[in-house]
């Protein structure tokens, strides 16, 4: 007897031709990268009945080939390692993949917003420093970079300041003439730069000499 095919809304026998074809398509879809259930469901629904799609989804779950929490955790880890961004932006991305809200929240447990902001700033800030960006250019470009990654304004300002201070004191980025580097990385003293403070001291010594 030939395998029974699935009608709309009916249950699919796992031995049906439609089931095997749909599962094969799903496996090819999963070969490129991990997918959410919603992604696989949307792809299969273009060609197969709901019954066949749900049978394939169930079979893939049983084989641990579909797991929304594992997918969300993998997506988070990839973002944190290669393209750090704010938790809110990762939530938005996962919603776009159709991951349920409760699964998204579970995947972002103990998400460290500040650590991700620092990672997001890292290599970009170093490139700016190597390109001899002054404080104004450094702040403007790094601020825009971090805001595109979804971080809040207060955290952006804090991260930019910390990155600037770290690079200012890092000997790897303090090459060349020390005096030139002091101009490159001014340190505020009572609202004035070091150069302004030195200038005031010179003026005071001059005034004293004249007196």
N, C-alpha and C positions, 0 to 999 in steps of 0.2 A: 504494500500500500504506500502511495506517495505521501510525503510529509504534508500535514495540513497547513495551509497558508493562513495568514492572519487578516482578518477584516478590520475595518475601522472600529476602534473602541473595543475590539475583542482581545482575548489573551493570546499571546504568541507561543506556539510550541517551540522549545529551544532547538528542535531538530528541523525547523522549517527553513526553506531556502532563503526567505526574506530575513530571518534572524541571522543566518550565517553571513549573508551579504552585508547586512547592517553592522554586524560586529566587526567584520573585516574593515569596513570603512572607518569605524570608530578607532580601531587599532592603528590604522594609518594616520588618523588625525592625532592620536596620542603620541605617535613616534617623533613628532617634531619637538614637542614640549609637553609638560604636564598641563592638564586642562581641568576646569571645574565641571561639575555635572551639568550645569546649565549650558556651558559651551558645547558639550557633546550632544546634549538633547536638542539644542537649536540646529546643529549641523545635520543630525539624522532626521529631524522632522521635515527637512526640505524634501525628503524622498520616501520616507517610510511612515507607516501608520503609528499612531500613539502606542498601540499595544506592542508592536515590535520594538519601538524605541525604549519603552519602559523595561521590557525583558532584557534588552542589551545593557541598559544602565545597571540593572540588578546583577547581571552576570559579571560586569566589570567591577562592580563594588565587591562582589564575593571573591574576586581574584586580586583585590587590593590595587586595582588599576585606576579606580576612581575613588577619591577621598577628598572632600572639600577642605577639611581642616589641614590635611597634609599639603594640599595645593596652596592654601593660604599661607601656611608657615614657610613653605619653600619660596613663595613669592616675596614674603617679608625678608627672608634671609638673603635672597638675591639682591633686593633693593638695598639692604643695609650694607652689603659687601661691595657692590659695584656702583650703585647710584643712590646714595643715601638721600632720604627725603622725610618730610614730616609724616607723623602717623595719620593725620587727616587726609593727606594725599594718597597714602596707601589704602586707606579705607575706601576712598573714592574709586581707586583702580579695581579693588576687589569687588565692589558693588557692580562695576561695569562687567565683570566676569560672571555675575549672577550668584556670587557666594552669599548665603544667608547672613543677615546682620549678626546673629548670635555667634556664628562661626567666625566671622571677621573679628569680633571682640575677643573671642578666645585666642585667636592667632596673634593678637597684639598685646597680650598680657605682658606687663612689665616692659613695655616698649619705652626706651630711653630717648626722649626727644632731644635733650641737650647733647648726648653723645653722638646722635645721628647728625645734628647740626654741625658739630665739630668735625666729623668725618666728611660731611658735605663741603665744608670750607677748605679742608686740608690741602689737596693737590692744587686746587684753583688758586688759593692764597699764595702758595709757593711759586706758582707760575707768575703771578702778579709781582711778587718780590723779585724774582729773577729778571723780570722785565723792567726793573727800576721804577715801578709805580710809586708815586709819592702818596702821602696819607690820604689826600682828597680823592685821588683816582682809585686807590686801593679800597677805601670805604665805599665809594659809589659802585664799583664793579662787583665787589664781593657781596654787598647788600642786595643788589639785583639778582645775583646768582642764587643766594639763599632764599629770597622771596619766591623765585620761580620754583624752588623745591618745596614750597608750602609752609615754611616756618614763620611763626608769629613775629611781629615787629620787635618786641622786647628781647626775644631770643636772638634774633638776627643782630641787633645792636650789640648785645653781650658777646656773641660769637665773633663778630668782626673785630671788636676791641681786643679780645683775648688772642685772636690770630695775629693781629698786628704786633702786640706786645711780645708774643712768642718769637716771631720772626725778627723783631728788632733786637732781641737779646741772643739770638742763635748765631754762633760764630760761622756757621755755614753760609749765612746770608749777610755777614759783616766783612766782606772782602773789599780790598781796595783801600783808598785813603780814609782813615778813621774820621777825619774832619768832614769829608764828603758824606760819610755814612751818618754822622750825627745830623746833618741837614736832611738826609733821606728819612730818618726815623726820629722826629722831634719827640721829646718827652715833656709832658706838661708839668710845670711847677707853679702852683698857685695860679693856674689859668694862663701862664706864659710858657713859651718854649724855652729850652735851655739857652738858645742863642739870644733871646730877648733878655734873659736873666744876666747873661754875660755882658750884654751891651749896657745894661743898667749899672752893673758893677764898674765897668770901665768909665762910665759917665761920672759915677760917684768919686772914683779915684782922681779923675781929671779935675773935678770941682774942688776936691780937697787940696790938690797941688796948687791950684790957682789961689786958694785962700791963704 
